[in-house]
Amino acid sequence: MINRDDATAIIELVKTMTLTRDEFAKSLAAFAGRPVDIVDGEAELPAGDAGRVAVRFVALPPRRLGGLLLLPQARVTVVLDGLTEPEAAAFLKRFDLAFQRGGG
């Protein structure tokens, strides 16, 4: 994290997620409320009053569970730039909810 004098920071989070590129695009569109341009696995979103967020998708080898179940894997990097701490927290809460998946 890089702190700045204006109470904002650059924050980079890396998550390993179980989703395909198509699922990533659909979840990102649901999060943004509109289709999002994804170029070379990366999308940019406005956030907060003057911030921006870059979200990168990199497919990883699938993970096999129990010999029968093969799960897609991806490294998703979220870089928040120019957001205050409350803006960053709100963005990440919404992001996690948009990418949450049910099971059972």
Buried (B, 14 or more C-beta within 10 A) or exposed (E): EEEEEEEBBBBEEEEEBEBBBEBBBBBBBEBBEEEBEBEEBBBBBEBBEEBBBBBBBEBEEBEEEEEEEEEBBBBBBBBBBBBBEEBBEBBBEEBEEBBEEEEE
